[in-house]
Amino acid sequence: MEIDPVAAGAEASPQGLVDYLSTTPELAKLLTAEKALVFRGFGVTEETLDPVMDRLLPNRLAYVHGNSPRTKVGKNVYTSTEYPPEFTISMHNELSYAHQWPSRLMFFCHTAAETGGATPVVDGVRWLESLDPEVRAAYTGGVRYTQNLHDGFGLGKSWQDTFETSDRDEVEAFLSSTEANWEWKPDGGLRVTQDRPSTTRHPVTGVEVWFNQSDQWHPAALGDETAKSLAEVLPPDELPQSVTFADGSPIPDEYVIQVRDRGLESAVDVDWRQGDVLLIDNVLVGHGRRPFTGRRRVLVAMSD
């Protein structure tokens, strides 16, 4: 759903958007009903973004235990995933592999790409229903994610970047609260293993949605040729990240490819304009990124 100053009955300015959000008590219900909201035409800039975020994200969260490469640019504000522009980022719900995940995500378009660069969004119910019964049945037992995090030098992310700390005690305290298994490796790295469900239910509506990142953690579904080559030379348990079914059995290549492709096929693109703000329900809606050319800068923040 797109909301512009005319629809909001507000001034076409960042303060106008803040005023609208401050006097709209039913925003949570609206987001649940529409799943995604685009605020367009208010002229929001990076300098005027904080008051908008304060109203859209009641409790802004840090990207702790996140697996994608990002840069922190403010108070729990990050760049969107820093991945080569020629590749598609497949559909996913943020931190769906973790013990806890944000309920809301907010994206802000600082600079729209020259071409492409849309953020596709997909209804999680539609995504789940698009999958073959055989695939859905195979996933009913859940999935197992494994991360190999280096100690500052190596492939993928370090454990320090992943947990935003260099204190091992803090990492262990965090992991102890997440039902994860972990071990410190002789080289100073950290291996984390988590068993998670493949679907979840929305806390308000109760609908069941597809809710896992198996295709993004599985080498067969990767679009990056470097990542594919890496998967060919390293055993699965030594990759920066990998996934199996929760019982440890391998997920067939064709299953994760179907999950990836049908999520993208079922998605609707949000084509960015400078100053746009997108708010999504992170359980009801998955998101991704289309390839692009030129410079593109989209910031993201999240809330429970």
N, C-alpha and C positions, 0 to 999 in steps of 0.2 A: 504494500500500500504506500503510495506517495503522498506526502503531506508538504504543501508549499504554503507561503504566507497567506494566500487567498483562502485556501482550505482551512487554515488554522485561525483565520481572522486576526492575524498578527502582523507586526511590522516586519518588513523584509530586511532584517538585520540579525546578527548573533544575539543581541539582547532581546529581540522579538521572539526568537526561538526559546530562549531561557524563560521569558515571561509565559509563553504558551505552555511549556513543560511544567512550570511552577503552578499553573492553574488547571492542570489536567489530571485529576486524581484517578481517572480510569485508565491511565497509560498501561498498567500491567495487564488489565483485561483486554485492552486493544491489541497489545502485542501477542497475547495468547491466541486471540481470535484470528489475527492477520499473519502471525508467525514472523513477519519481517516488515519493518517500517523504514522508508527512505524520507529523510528531511532534506528538502531541496529548495534552493533559492534564498536562503537566509544569509549567504555571504560569510559563512563560518571560516575562520582562519586558524592556523595552529596556535596563534597568540590568544584567540578568543575561545579556544576549545574547552578549557578546563571547566568553566561554569556549566557548559552543556553536558559534559561528562558527569559532573556532580549530580545532575538530575536524571540522567539516563542510567547511570551505574551507581546504585546506592552504596556499594562496598567494593571499591575498585581493588582487584586482586593482582598479585604478582604472578608472572608466568613461571612458576616453580614446577619443576619436573616436566617442562615442555621439551619436545624432541626436535622442533624445527628451528632453523637458524634465524635469529632476530637480533635487533639492536634496541636496547632500552634507551628511550629518548626523553623520558619525563617520569613523573610519579606513576609507576605502573602503567606506562604507555610505551608501546613497542612499534617497531616497523612491522608490516606484514611480512610473511615468510620470504626470506631472501633466497630466492631460487632463480636460476637462469631464466630470462624472459621468454626464451623460445619454447619452454616446456609448460605443459598444463599441470596445475596442481589439482589432483582429483578431490572429489567430494569427501568431506569429513566433518565430524562434530568436534569442536576443540576439546582436547584432553579426554576424549572418550575412552582412552586406554588407561586412564588414571583412576584412583580410588574416589576422587572427587573432581568435579568439573564445574566450570562456570555455567550459570543459568542464562546469562545474557552476554552477547558480544556486541561491541560497537566499532564500526569502521569509519574512518574519516579520510576523505580524498583531498590531499594537499595538492597533488599534481596528477592529472589524468594522463594516461599513456597517449602517445601519438596515434597509434592504432591498437585495437584489441584491449586486453587488460581488464575485461569485465570480471566481476565477482559473481559466479553462478551460485544460486541457492537452490536447495532441493528439499522438498517435503519428505520428512523421514518415513511417514506412513506410505507414501507413494513409492519411495525407494525400496522399502521392505516388500511391498506387494509386487514390485516389478521383477523380483528374483524368482527363478525356477523353484518349484517345491523341493526338488532334490537338494538345492543349495541351502535353502532355508532350514531344512531338516538337518543337514550336516552341521550347521552352526549352533544347533540348540544347546549343546554342551558348553558353549563359550569358547574363548580363545586364550592363548598364552603369549604374552609379549615378553621379549628379552632385549634388554639394552646392555651394551658394552660401552661404558663411558671411560674415556682415557683420563690421565692425570695432568693434562695440559698440552701434550704432544701426541698426536695420533689421528686416526680417522674418526669422523663424526664429531660429536660434542664432548666436551670434558664434563666431569661431574661437577666441577666448580661453576661452570656456566649454567648447567642444567638446574642446579639447586640454588643458584645465586648466593653461594657462600663457599669459603675455603675451609670451613670448620667441619671435620668429620662427625663430631658429636651432633651437630645440628642436622646433618644429613641423616644420621641414624635415627634421631628423634623423629624426623619427618617420616621416614620410611616405616618406622614402627607403628605409626598411626594409619598406615595405608594398606595393611594386609599383604604387603609385598615381601618377597624373599630377596635377599641380597648377600653379596660377599665381596670383600676387598681382595683384589688380585695382587699377586707378588710385585707387579710392575707399578702399583699405586692406583690402578684403575678400579672401577666398580662395576659389578654385574648385577643388574636388577631384573627379577622375573616377577610377572604379575599375571594372575588368572582373572579374566574379566568376562562378563556376559557379552553376547553379541547384539542383544537388543535391550531396550529399557522402556519404561512407561513414563509418560509425562506426569509430573506430580499434581497437576491441576485437572487435565482432561482425562488422564488414564489411558490414552491411546498408546499402542505399542509402536515403536519406531526402530529402524535399523540404527545401531549405535556402536560401531567399532571401526577401527582403522586397519583392519587386516590387509587391505589392498595396498595401503601406504607402507606397511612394514614388510611386505612380501616381495622378494626380488623379481618375481614374474610380472608384476604389475608396474614396475618402475619405468618411467619414460627416459630417465637419465642414462645415457650410454656408459658413463663412468661408473655409476652404481651397478649397472648390469654386469660390467666387466669385473667389478669387485666381488660380486656374488659368485662369479665363476671360479675365482681363485681362492676364496676363503670358505671354510666350512661354515654352515649356518650359525653355529653357536659362537662364532668369532666375529660375525658382522656387527657393525655399530648398532643395528636393530634388526630383529627378526620376529617371526610369528609362526605359531602352530595352533592346532586345535588345543583345547585345554587339557586333553589327555596326552599331549605330546606328539600325536600323530600329525603328519604333514598335511597342510591344506593344499589341495590340487591347484595347479596353476590356472586351470580354466575357471575355477570358482572365483578366485580373486579378480581375474580379468573381467568376468561377468559383473561382479560387484562394482568394480571401477567404472566400466562402460555404461552400465544401466543407471548408475547415479548421475553421471554426466549427461546422459540422454534425457533424463527426467528433470533436469535442472532448468531454471529460468535465470537469464543473465541480468545482473544489475550493471548497466553501462554507466561508468562514472562521469560526473561533471565536477569540476573544481568546487570545493566547499560542501559537497554532499556528505551527509551523515547517515549511515545505515545501522539500524539496531535490529538484531535478530535474537530469537529464542533459540539458544544453543542445543536444546533437546529436540524441539520440533523441526529444526532446519539444519541441514548440513551446508557447508560452503566450500568453495575452491577458488581457482584462479585460471582465467584463460590466458594464452600466450599474448605477448604484446611487443610493440616496438616503441622506441623513444624512452624518455624518462617517465617513471611512474613512482609516486610516493603515496602510499596508503598506510595510515597508522591504525593500530588496533588496541583496544583495552577491553577488560572483561570484569564481570561482577557476579557474585553468588546470588 
